[in-house]
Structures are given as structure tokens and as C-alpha cells.
């Protein structure tokens, strides 16, 4: 305790050194916490975009559908999606309404198709949504025009990249062409009512188009009431896996064959394109998946980007560590005589080292804590007000605003890392400075 008091006293007396070291620690702790809040918010944004606009929290699909990831840009081929028959859709809807009152269910009809205009043609995925499906608006950010009119069967939303490719604007028409489930060509002209970008996903040139579920059903040749996907949304998405198991049990009790995809290991041959057996009587089986499985592609890409950002923060830590090493080494040279006197009056080498380390760690702790608290306060304010996109062209990367999120666990880890780096960076130069011969020092006095 006495040595700790001496360390703190030295830190206040040599305040310019302490201030220099404290500034480095404050800067890195502030940056780490603020960047951590940004990363947490951005990852949350990606999850919300994928779940709100594409996958839902739980997905139910036909067990004859050939698809490993619902959020991939295209399916393996024309016939990769098998619709759930109307009677099964109706039965599942009844179970959800009666047994899961806090869950919302929306049917979706998806189809791989081509957009054509003049001599240009480009593959896309048509996302046919129900009239009351509104959450897609949180995933698709309009640049011009409006969202789909509920119930309209001749409207489509294009991405900005698609609009530029086909040189169309809102009010123009564009043709969509596909092969239906019977192998016949099918096409329809749709009116472009809105142009925009998928938040985050357009960064990876994700191309999919929202339109009416009924029009996609007609293109695909499905019967009214059929759907390729049933999307379920719940109040607490972290309960998705529990709900999947409970729903599977309810479906089984009602005689609906089902498989939980998380319990099945997907094999490469499972994704091979096969002709659909339209005469098969076994059409009532379904697969149940959670959002973690069906949006894994883009979540994985975004996670990689955030890992790279963490590397930049780590690089900043290394730079600060080098600065600390130099600062402690120079401090040892300046206090050459002081160290010799302490050694001469009976202080051991490790006692002197403890004085040095106590001084450094006390400054690091105070500066780091101040940096963490400052960054947390800034993140809390920006969490309420949101960070506006710096330029309109970058809206699709984070929406018009990004509300920072505070992760207490991350803050504790950051604080521990800062103290650990401070200790590691300062121990060796402190050890070298305290290894001098006291007799030689006294002769120099």
C-alpha cells in the first residue's frame, strides 16, 4: 500500500509525463469503445435488414425446396423452390393464430427471374409479398418514388443499380420473365413505382425485387393460397430456436410432417437441381429454419468486414504500445539518479519496478476509465439521436441514420485489454530502467 501511495504521488508530481501517457490511453480507450458501439450497431442493422426484408425470424418452406441459404442472391436454378400447398399453408396459419398469439405470419412467393428492357436482360430474384407485409420497408431504402401499394398487382421496386442498368425511372415499365413450375415460359410487364437500395446488402450488389405475391404466384404457376415461404416474426427474436421446436411439435401433432434444418447436416448432393415431381402425393412436408441459418451468407460477409475494422483498432493499440514503451524508457533515463538512490537506501529491484508499474497503471486506469465513460456517453447520445449518413450516396450502407448501441460486455473487455496492453508495454522498459547498479548511479551524483 505504501508503494502504491508513492507511485500515485510520483504520478501527480511528474504531471506532464502522466498527462502525455494519459492522453494516449484516453485516445485509444475512447476509440475502442466508440468503434465497438459502431460495430455492434452495424451488425445489428445487417441482422434487421436480413430478417425484416428477406428471412423473418423463422422460415417455413417445402421440404422439397432445394436451397441452403434464403438470403443468397439467386437460387441454383429455375426449379429450386417448391411451393407449400394451400391446405398446408392454411393449417399452419391456423396453428400459429391459435397457439402462438405473439407471432405474425406472412406468406411469400419467390421466383428466380429475368428483368428485361429492350436488348438488356439481367437475372434477379422476385420477392412476392403479402399486401399487409410492411417490414420490408425497413430493409429497402427509397431514393425516389414510393413503396408498393397494398393489393396492387402490377408494381415493382428496382434497386438503383438495376434502374441505371436498364435506364428506367419511376413510372416506366419493365418486363419480368421466368419459367413456371411446369417448365413453361411466363412473363408480365410491371410498373416501376420505386427505386432504392437494400441497406447494407446493396453494398454487395444484392439484386432482388419486391412485388406482389399474387403476381409472382401467377408467373410461377402456383395455385392461389400456395407460398414458397412462410415468414414468422416474434417479439423476441432470440427465442427463435425455442419457437422452432415448439412449432415443430405442434405441426407434428396436427399430422404435418416437418424437419428442423438446424438438426440436419446439408450435403452437397442436396443442392443439386432435380426435376420436381408434380404428381407426387407427398407434398405436405415442410422445413423449419431460424434466421441465423437462412441469412448466414450476408451475416458472414458483414462479420468479415467488422473483423477488418477490429484489426485497425488492434493496429492503433500497437502504435500506442510503442509510444508507451518509448515514454517509459525515456522516463527511466530521466530518473536515473532517483532510481539509484532508491536502490541504495534498500529498495529491491522489484520494489522499484512496482513503483514504476503502479505509477503507469494508475494513470492508465484513470485515463482509460475516463475514455470509456466519455465514449459511452457519446455513444448513448448518438444511440438516441442517430448518426446521419455523411453523404446521401452512402445511405445504403447504414440507412439514413445509424443508432449506436452500447454493449456492456464489450466495454469491460476493452478496459481489460487497455490495462493489459499498458502493463505489457511498460514492464520491460521499467525492468531495464530499474536494473542499474546503484553504486554506479551514486558515483554519478
C-alpha positions as a printed Julia matrix, in Angstrom:
445×3 Matrix{Float64}:
   0.0     0.0     0.0
   2.87    2.38    0.83
   4.49    1.66   -2.52
   1.15    2.3    -4.25
   0.84    5.64   -2.47
   4.38    6.54   -3.55
   3.52    5.58   -7.12
   0.46    7.8    -7.16
   2.43   10.68   -5.62
   5.08   10.37   -8.33
   2.38   10.39  -10.98
   0.99   13.71   -9.71
   4.41   15.33   -9.25
   5.57   14.41  -12.77
   2.22   15.53  -14.16
   3.46   16.31  -17.7
   4.61   12.7   -18.15
   1.38   11.42  -16.67
  -0.61   13.75  -18.91
   1.2    12.51  -22.03
   0.68    8.86  -21.12
  -2.9     9.56  -20.07
  -3.68   11.2   -23.4
  -2.51    8.12  -25.31
  -4.58    5.8   -23.11
  -7.62    8.07  -23.25
  -7.46    8.27  -27.05
  -7.23    4.52  -27.56
  -9.93    3.67  -24.98
 -12.27    6.3   -26.43
 -11.68    4.96  -29.96
 -12.11    1.33  -28.95
 -15.41    1.84  -27.15
 -16.86    4.13  -29.83
 -15.79    1.83  -32.67
 -17.15   -1.14  -30.71
 -20.52    0.61  -30.4
 -20.48    1.33  -34.13
 -19.65   -2.3   -34.98
 -22.4    -3.6   -32.66
 -24.95   -1.22  -34.23
 -23.86   -2.04  -37.79
 -24.07   -5.81  -37.19
 -27.49   -5.35  -35.64
 -28.52   -3.32  -38.7
 -27.45   -6.15  -41.04
 -29.42   -8.68  -38.96
 -32.51   -6.46  -39.03
 -32.27   -5.91  -42.78
 -31.98   -9.64  -43.48
 -34.78  -10.62  -41.08
 -37.16   -7.73  -41.85
 -36.78   -7.84  -45.6
 -35.99  -11.44  -46.51
 -35.97  -14.24  -43.96
 -38.16  -13.34  -40.99
 -37.21  -14.77  -37.59
 -38.45  -18.24  -38.54
 -38.95  -19.59  -42.06
 -41.16  -22.47  -43.15
 -40.54  -23.92  -46.62
 -41.48  -27.06  -48.51
 -39.24  -30.0   -47.72
 -38.76  -30.38  -51.49
 -37.22  -26.92  -51.81
 -33.55  -27.03  -52.79
 -31.94  -24.11  -51.0
 -29.23  -23.76  -48.39
 -29.47  -20.04  -47.67
 -32.56  -17.93  -48.23
 -30.59  -14.66  -48.43
 -28.33  -15.66  -51.31
 -28.73  -13.59  -54.43
 -30.03  -16.32  -56.72
 -31.29  -19.88  -56.44
 -29.32  -22.73  -58.02
 -31.82  -22.85  -60.93
 -35.33  -22.28  -62.14
 -36.92  -25.07  -60.17
 -35.13  -24.74  -56.85
 -38.22  -23.61  -54.95
 -41.19  -25.88  -54.36
 -44.36  -24.19  -53.07
 -46.13  -25.29  -49.9
 -49.62  -26.43  -50.9
 -52.57  -24.22  -49.97
 -54.07  -26.65  -47.44
 -50.78  -26.88  -45.52
 -50.39  -23.08  -45.58
 -53.9   -22.73  -44.18
 -53.29  -25.36  -41.49
 -50.02  -23.74  -40.4
 -51.7   -20.33  -40.3
 -54.41  -21.7   -38.03
 -51.85  -23.26  -35.67
 -49.9   -20.01  -35.43
 -53.01  -17.92  -34.76
 -54.28  -20.29  -32.07
 -51.08  -21.39  -30.33
 -48.62  -18.51  -30.91
 -50.61  -15.32  -30.45
 -47.48  -13.11  -30.31
 -46.21  -14.38  -33.68
 -47.06  -12.74  -37.02
 -47.11  -14.91  -40.16
 -46.67  -13.64  -43.73
 -46.64  -15.78  -46.88
 -44.06  -15.02  -49.56
 -43.75  -16.31  -53.11
 -40.2   -16.16  -54.53
 -39.06  -16.93  -58.03
 -35.79  -16.64  -59.9
 -36.49  -14.5   -62.97
 -35.06  -12.17  -65.59
 -35.69   -8.45  -65.86
 -35.72   -7.33  -69.5
 -35.86   -3.93  -71.17
 -35.01   -3.58  -74.84
 -31.91   -5.66  -75.53
 -30.8    -5.76  -71.86
 -31.51   -8.7   -69.59
 -30.43   -9.38  -66.0
 -31.17  -12.17  -63.56
 -32.88  -11.33  -60.28
 -35.0   -12.8   -57.51
 -38.63  -11.74  -57.33
 -39.88  -11.4   -53.76
 -43.66  -11.61  -53.89
 -45.03  -10.23  -50.63
 -48.44  -10.2   -48.96
 -50.44   -6.92  -49.01
 -50.02   -6.44  -45.23
 -46.29   -7.18  -45.19
 -44.69   -3.88  -44.14
 -41.34   -4.79  -42.58
 -39.6    -4.82  -45.98
 -39.62   -1.02  -45.79
 -37.02   -1.26  -43.01
 -34.71   -3.14  -45.39
 -35.29   -1.23  -48.63
 -34.45    2.48  -48.62
 -36.2     4.51  -51.3
 -34.25    7.01  -53.39
 -37.23    8.05  -55.48
 -40.88    7.1   -55.91
 -42.92    5.19  -53.35
 -43.34    1.75  -51.85
 -45.79   -0.81  -53.23
 -49.46   -0.06  -52.95
 -51.04   -2.88  -50.87
 -53.03   -5.15  -53.17
 -51.6    -3.72  -56.42
 -50.59   -6.5   -58.84
 -48.67   -4.56  -61.49
 -45.97   -2.79  -59.45
 -42.32   -3.49  -58.75
 -39.42   -1.91  -56.85
 -35.98   -1.76  -58.51
 -32.58   -1.26  -56.98
 -30.68    1.84  -58.03
 -28.13   -0.33  -59.82
 -30.88   -2.06  -61.82
 -32.52    1.27  -62.7
 -29.2     2.56  -64.04
 -28.57   -0.67  -65.98
 -31.96   -0.54  -67.72
 -32.09    3.28  -67.8
 -35.58    3.41  -66.3
 -37.17    5.75  -63.79
 -40.32    5.6   -61.73
 -43.39    5.39  -63.95
 -41.64    3.29  -66.61
 -42.45   -0.36  -67.22
 -40.09   -3.34  -67.2
 -40.7    -6.95  -68.21
 -40.15   -9.92  -65.9
 -39.74  -13.37  -67.4
 -39.39  -16.79  -65.8
 -40.2   -20.47  -66.34
 -43.07  -21.67  -64.21
 -43.15  -24.89  -62.22
 -44.42  -26.72  -65.32
 -41.4   -25.62  -67.37
 -43.36  -23.15  -69.48
 -42.23  -19.61  -70.23
 -44.1   -16.91  -68.34
 -43.76  -13.13  -68.42
 -45.51   -9.92  -67.38
 -44.9    -6.19  -67.66
 -44.69   -4.34  -64.33
 -44.69   -0.64  -63.5
 -41.66    0.72  -61.64
 -43.09    2.67  -58.69
 -39.95    2.98  -56.55
 -36.17    2.89  -56.88
 -33.81    2.45  -53.94
 -31.24    0.27  -52.24
 -31.15   -2.59  -49.76
 -29.46   -1.21  -46.66
 -26.05   -2.9   -46.34
 -26.92   -5.64  -48.87
 -26.68   -3.32  -51.89
 -23.06   -2.86  -50.88
 -22.63   -6.44  -52.18
 -24.8    -5.83  -55.31
 -27.69   -7.83  -53.89
 -30.36   -7.9   -56.61
 -33.91   -8.78  -55.66
 -37.2    -7.05  -56.3
 -40.29   -6.63  -54.19
 -43.59   -7.05  -55.98
 -46.99   -8.55  -55.29
 -47.11  -12.15  -54.09
 -50.1   -12.85  -56.34
 -48.28  -11.74  -59.49
 -45.21  -13.87  -58.65
 -47.56  -16.78  -57.96
 -49.09  -16.39  -61.42
 -45.65  -16.19  -63.02
 -44.54  -19.31  -61.15
 -47.75  -21.17  -61.96
 -48.68  -21.8   -58.32
 -52.25  -22.2   -57.11
 -53.9   -19.43  -55.09
 -53.05  -19.85  -51.4
 -49.71  -21.56  -52.05
 -46.43  -19.97  -50.92
 -42.75  -20.79  -51.26
 -42.05  -19.35  -47.79
 -43.95  -18.6   -44.62
 -42.15  -15.91  -42.64
 -42.77  -15.73  -38.9
 -41.94  -12.69  -36.78
 -41.91  -12.68  -32.99
 -41.36  -10.06  -30.33
 -38.1   -11.57  -29.09
 -36.06  -12.92  -31.98
 -33.62  -14.6   -29.58
 -36.44  -17.03  -28.82
 -36.47  -18.21  -32.45
 -34.85  -21.59  -31.77
 -37.26  -22.32  -28.92
 -40.23  -21.35  -31.08
 -38.94  -23.57  -33.91
 -39.0   -26.61  -31.63
 -42.41  -25.75  -30.18
 -43.87  -25.13  -33.64
 -42.41  -28.38  -34.94
 -44.13  -30.26  -32.12
 -47.47  -28.55  -32.89
 -47.17  -29.35  -36.6
 -46.37  -32.97  -35.83
 -49.39  -33.19  -33.53
 -51.57  -31.95  -36.42
 -50.11  -34.53  -38.8
 -47.86  -32.17  -40.76
 -44.5   -33.78  -41.46
 -41.66  -31.4   -40.69
 -37.9   -31.17  -40.39
 -35.84  -28.72  -38.34
 -32.98  -27.82  -40.68
 -30.62  -26.95  -37.83
 -30.7   -30.64  -36.87
 -29.89  -31.78  -40.4
 -26.44  -31.71  -41.99
 -26.77  -30.34  -45.52
 -24.91  -32.38  -48.12
 -23.67  -31.11  -51.47
 -25.98  -33.5   -53.32
 -28.94  -31.96  -51.51
 -28.38  -28.77  -53.5
 -28.3   -30.5   -56.9
 -31.05  -29.41  -59.28
 -33.66  -32.09  -59.76
 -36.93  -32.05  -61.67
 -39.9   -31.56  -59.41
 -42.31  -34.45  -59.22
 -45.58  -32.56  -59.64
 -47.62  -35.75  -59.37
 -46.16  -36.71  -56.01
 -48.75  -37.17  -53.3
 -46.22  -36.35  -50.61
 -46.43  -32.54  -50.79
 -47.28  -31.61  -47.23
 -43.82  -31.86  -45.63
 -42.12  -28.64  -44.53
 -38.73  -27.46  -43.27
 -38.35  -25.09  -40.33
 -35.35  -22.78  -40.09
 -34.25  -19.84  -37.97
 -32.93  -16.52  -39.28
 -29.4   -17.49  -38.19
 -29.3   -20.23  -40.81
 -31.12  -18.54  -43.67
 -29.22  -15.26  -43.67
 -25.79  -16.64  -42.96
 -24.19  -15.52  -46.27
 -24.51  -11.8   -45.73
 -24.04  -12.04  -42.0
 -20.76  -13.83  -42.7
 -19.61  -11.17  -45.17
 -20.5    -8.36  -42.77
 -18.75  -10.13  -39.91
 -15.6   -10.31  -42.06
 -15.77   -6.57  -42.67
 -16.12   -5.89  -38.96
 -13.17   -8.18  -38.21
 -11.09   -5.97  -40.52
 -12.25   -2.92  -38.59
 -11.17   -4.64  -35.37
  -7.75   -5.18  -36.94
  -7.49   -1.43  -37.46
  -8.27   -0.89  -33.78
  -5.65   -3.51  -32.88
  -3.14   -1.66  -35.07
  -3.93    1.51  -33.1
  -3.22   -0.4   -29.89
   0.17   -1.49  -31.21
   1.07    2.1   -32.07
   0.05    3.27  -28.61
   2.06    0.42  -27.07
   5.18    1.58  -28.93
   4.59    5.11  -27.66
   4.23    3.8   -24.1
   7.48    1.81  -24.4
   9.35    4.92  -25.56
   7.77    7.08  -22.88
   8.62    4.67  -20.05
  12.15    4.2   -21.38
  12.74    7.96  -21.52
  11.24    8.31  -18.05
  13.75    5.74  -16.78
  16.63    7.7   -18.28
  15.4    10.97  -16.74
  15.03    9.36  -13.32
  18.37    7.59  -13.4
  19.61    9.18  -10.16
  16.26    8.74   -8.39
  16.29    5.03   -9.14
  19.88    4.73   -7.89
  19.04    6.47   -4.6
  16.04    4.18   -4.04
  18.21    1.12   -4.69
  20.98    2.48   -2.43
  18.68    3.01    0.57
  17.43   -0.55    0.47
  14.7    -0.81   -2.17
  14.96   -4.02   -4.16
  14.78   -4.02   -7.93
  11.22   -5.36   -7.92
  10.09   -2.81   -5.35
  11.3    -0.03   -7.65
   9.63   -1.76  -10.58
   6.4    -1.9    -8.58
   6.64    1.86   -8.0
   7.1     2.44  -11.71
   4.33   -0.01  -12.71
   1.97    1.36  -10.05
   2.52    4.86  -11.44
   1.87    3.74  -15.01
  -1.12    1.54  -14.2
  -2.77    4.2   -12.02
  -2.51    6.7   -14.88
  -3.71    4.05  -17.36
  -6.67    3.09  -15.17
  -7.82    6.66  -14.61
  -7.28    7.71  -18.24
  -8.81    4.51  -19.6
 -11.84    4.81  -17.34
 -12.3     8.45  -18.35
 -12.02    7.48  -22.03
 -14.53    4.64  -21.63
 -17.03    6.83  -19.78
 -16.67    9.62  -22.34
 -17.12    7.25  -25.27
 -20.09    5.57  -23.56
 -21.74    8.96  -23.05
 -21.18    9.91  -26.69
 -22.49    6.5   -27.85
 -25.57    6.87  -25.64
 -26.35   10.28  -27.15
 -25.78    9.01  -30.7
 -27.9     5.99  -29.85
 -30.84    8.3   -29.22
 -30.22   10.84  -31.98
 -28.57    8.54  -34.54
 -25.54    9.17  -36.74
 -26.63   10.66  -40.05
 -25.1     9.29  -43.23
 -22.27   11.71  -44.18
 -23.32   11.79  -47.85
 -26.58   10.59  -49.49
 -24.67    8.13  -51.69
 -23.74    6.13  -48.58
 -27.3     5.82  -47.27
 -27.49    2.21  -48.43
 -24.57    1.32  -46.13
 -26.37    2.2   -42.91
 -29.69    3.78  -43.8
 -30.32    7.45  -43.29
 -29.16    7.11  -39.68
 -27.36    4.55  -37.55
 -28.21    4.4   -33.86
 -25.14    3.32  -31.92
 -25.59    0.51  -29.4
 -23.73    0.04  -26.12
 -22.53   -3.44  -25.25
 -21.52   -3.56  -21.52
 -19.63   -6.81  -22.02
 -17.58   -5.25  -24.82
 -16.77   -2.23  -22.63
 -15.44   -4.44  -19.83
 -13.33   -6.41  -22.33
 -11.97   -3.17  -23.85
 -10.99   -1.88  -20.41
  -9.2    -5.12  -19.58
  -7.38   -5.02  -22.95
  -6.26   -1.43  -22.38
  -4.86   -2.19  -18.91
  -3.24   -5.38  -20.2
  -1.55   -3.58  -23.09
  -0.39   -0.79  -20.79
   1.16   -3.34  -18.42
   2.78   -5.37  -21.21
   4.15   -2.29  -22.96
   5.63   -0.72  -19.83
   7.0    -3.71  -17.89
  10.14   -4.38  -19.95
  11.39   -0.76  -20.16
  10.62   -0.36  -16.44
  12.56   -3.56  -15.71
  15.54   -2.31  -17.76
  15.49    1.09  -16.07
  15.48   -0.48  -12.61
  18.32   -2.91  -13.39
  21.07   -0.3   -12.99
  23.89   -0.68  -10.47
  23.12    1.68   -7.52
  26.85    2.21   -6.8
  27.44    3.41  -10.32
  24.49    5.78  -10.02
  25.74    7.27   -6.74
  29.18    7.88   -8.24
  27.46    9.93  -10.96
  25.62   12.12   -8.43
